[in-house]
Amino acid sequence: MCNDLAMIQPVFERQLRAEFATAPDSWTMAPANPWTAPPARSARGPARHRVAVLALPGVIAFELGLPHRFLSSDAFLPGWPGPVDGDAPYDTQVCTADNGPVVTSAGYAVLPTADNSIIAAADTIIIPGFNDRVLTDSRTLPTDLAALLGSAKPGVRWVSICTGAFVLAAFGLLDGLPATTHWAHADKFAEFFPRVLLDPNVLFVDNPPSSHNRQHILTSAGNAAGIDLLLHLVRSDHGSAVANRIARSAVVAPWRDGGQAQFIDHPIPRGTSGRPNGAGDTAATRQWVLENLSSGIDLAVMAAQAGMSVRTFTRRFREETGETAGTWLTRAKVDRVRHLLESTDLPVDRVADRAGFGTTASMRQQLSAAVGLSPISYRRRFRADPSPNGSQPVGRLATLDSDRG
């Protein structure tokens, strides 16, 4: 968590800003807002989605680099992994609260790529985690930061990684909504923001706009959970095949089972044999389920496959993955549905059967709950087939050998 560095950062940052102010020619000054004109539709497709990354003092260096790595990856583009053609669908820019440099958690300074007025023009605003105790030890935001966030346009998508959730909560965006943050900060977060429905056991939370909440707000746990969240954004915006390719380019898993409960340091229960329960006891069963989804698997079948009672299997499954077996199984089935809809021409009833849903109606209900689309709408939006002349239709992102790896 770089707490020792966090204590010296204010001194270093004051010195850095003094040098910045007295010798501006020695720094690359923050450029003007590159988004002053309305986004233009290109010949290759729709206008690029504008992403503003707000780097606050003490920003976690690893997390600051994630949005550009996953949202501006060449793996989006025709030609990858060779020479690519065009631009990624996201235009990702970094700004700071006062347009000056900030010192990262690693001790080096970073400069913004754009003026902070990009906040007002952004389609998505991402706030990576930070070590600044002024922000994590307070229930309120500094006036200038609150004013900057208040300039965001209606309908912007808000995203936080790690302690970035403190900013969204202090700004009032998370009241009454489920959210998460790094497990090490969960107790303080719950104390400061009791109106937020904090779940410290998940990797990320997606709150789409609804009748109760007009904003689209996503929060993630710490560090690498930011990768999970950004891949989720890509998957939601452009489909699973594209997200899988982006993950492959970064050499990370496209989806991780469970939640951050897996990474919390707590005693592992031991059985009467002295062997740790939850030490991989259900891993083989999970793999077997993924290979046999079409056979109508339920909790009892999973427990029998593992050689356990349903009660024991349920307990051990949650210890290992941080979620219930039922939740995991439903998501596995939905993921299979999404893959089949994107990559095959199977009729909807055959898709339901291959994914292990008992009925087409059940599949429709679960897919709609997960992505907000019917099977036909999902296929129409994310179908990965190219047009007859080899180019992609306008407004559709190429998937480019998505099954090759």
Secondary structure, DSSP 8 states (H G I E B T S, - for coil): --HHHHHHHHHHHHHHHHHHHH-GGGS------TT-S----BTTBS--EEEEEEE-TTB-HHHHHHHHHHHS-GGGSTTTTSS--S--SEEEEEEESSSS-EE-TTS-EE--SS-GGGGGT-SEEEE--B--HHHHT-SS--HHHHHHHHTS-TT-EEEEETTHHHHHHHTTSSTTSEE---GGGHHHHHHH-TTSEE-TTSSEEEE---SS--SEEEEE-STTHHHHHHHHHHHHHH-HHHHHHHHHHHTS-S---S-GGGGS-----B-TTS-BTTSSTTHHHHHHHHHSGGGT--HHHHHHHHTS-HHHHHHHHHHHHSS-HHHHHHHHHHHHHHHHHHH----HHHHHHHTT-SSHHHHHHHHHHHHS--HHHHHHHH-----TTSS--TT-----STT--
